[in-house]
Amino acid sequence: MANYAALVADALRRRDEFEPVPIPVAMPQARLAGLPSGLRNYAHHAAVVCLSRTRANRRDVDLFHILDGSHAYLARFLSGRPTMVTCHDLIPLLQTQRRFDGQTPSWAGRRLIRASLGALFGADGVVTDSAATRTDLLANSRVAPDRVRVLPLPVPGAILAAADRLPRRAWAVRRDDPHAYVLHVGNNAVYKNRTGVLRIFQKIATRCDIRLKMAGPAPPAALRQLAAELGVSERVEFVLDPDDAALCELYRNACLLLFPSRYEGFGLPPLEAMSFDCPVVCSDAASLPEVVGDAALLAPATAEAELAGHCLRVLNDAGLAEEMIQRGQCQAAKFSLERFTQGLVEAYRWALERRQ
């Protein structure tokens, strides 16, 4: 959310029509960390409500933009002024519907989900990162279709800057490198499907001399155990929480990005990979087909043999890899900051006009 806030502020500064006024309403993470784990979520939302009532309502603004749909309930505390909400995804709600394995939200979590969905109905406008999220929202709320706009995210500025600054590395050189690797970028959430990444890689590793790098938080013990059971531990490297510079180098040197996610409200890693001439093999879940267009090879997240086959096709066919790289460059260019800025300004105008 901090990155999204910076993106919105950067976009608005490029136009004279709207001036961004950040109003932080969250308790500092350091203070939350000092509380018992069971109380942190309650304390966070209680602080958000209290601070929004004091800090936000004292500001002279024309439009409030709530940047995280999970906090849409704040619209009820904002003095009745025009309100825009960004809904990035409905993952917590979909978890309650058992769309993914894993733990479902608590009773309190479910109440917050319902409160936020209800508040979206009263918002003057809603933007989603993808058409897939818009479809999910309309299917699970009373929000009118004409009040929801799709505003895709741009390629992050740090990624674009690095892609322009770092020298391109030919795909054939990457593939011939004795340390050649397949890359995955993602956290430990169940829907990110890191276990599926390992199972797919095991199928690749039996037929190809390649390594796997998994960039993200420290893996749970169960994930390391699965790598051992699959016999791939020595060929898997966990790259812990890389910063932007390190992540750019990972994309730049990878033979391909493997991204078999079970759900994505948008899915930045495939877009980032395409910016670095890195071919993408991913699932066809939710928003991913919108992001990759015709530049990637896709299959259902559960079709692990098919995804492994796609990876082998790329790794063994330089012509196919180069074709995917060219298509990826064209696809990534569609997700520009200029496009995001124009869409954001139009959404603000639209929300304000509803109150006139």
C-alpha angles and dihedrals in degrees: 000000000000089000091049091049090052090048093052092047092048091049094050093048087061090064130053096215100081131028115207116230110188114214110186112204103168127103112249113265091235090061093046091051089061092061127083109273093243092058100044098087092046091048092048095054094041090054092047091055094046095046094045090055092052107030101033100041092051093058123092101228134148098215136016117215113197103203099199120053091209086070095048089118086078089077087079091062099047102094095257094286122145111287134196122191130196113215107196097179143329096234096135091051092046089051090058087053090053093243087143135031119251138060118339122222118278124252090267090047091053090051091053090049091053092045092052094046089050092050091052087064089062097043118109091229141359128204125195129196092231144015088245091061090046089054091049091048095050091047093052105037144042094246111134114244093233090061096058121080129183115234110176119209119250126233103280113262094235090054093048092048092050092046089055094043102043117073115251114253115214114242093230090056091052092049093049092050110112087226094050113155147184113231133218123184120193149096132259097268110130094239091058086069101214089163088057090051090058094047092049091047091051088059090049094046093057090062105028137046098234139124132224127227117194112196118199142066123340109292119244117249090255091061093051089047091053090052089053093048091051091050095238102106094111091053097047123083122188109212104201118223099322116203121234094273094050092045091053090053090051091054092043094055102035122108090215143340115245110202114167096165119168092216138003129181085203114333113219101189095072090048091048091047092053089053088060097048090255114146115233131221110182146151123270092234123141112309100002097095088054092052100046100033110181093335099089140053110243139191135156114287089242093054094085096159090053093048090049089051091052090053092050091050090055094043093050100040117062091182092057091046092052091048090052091048091054092048090046092055090053092046095048091050089064091066099069131157088236091059091047092048094051092048092048094051091048090050091052092049090049093051093048093048090057089065096049 
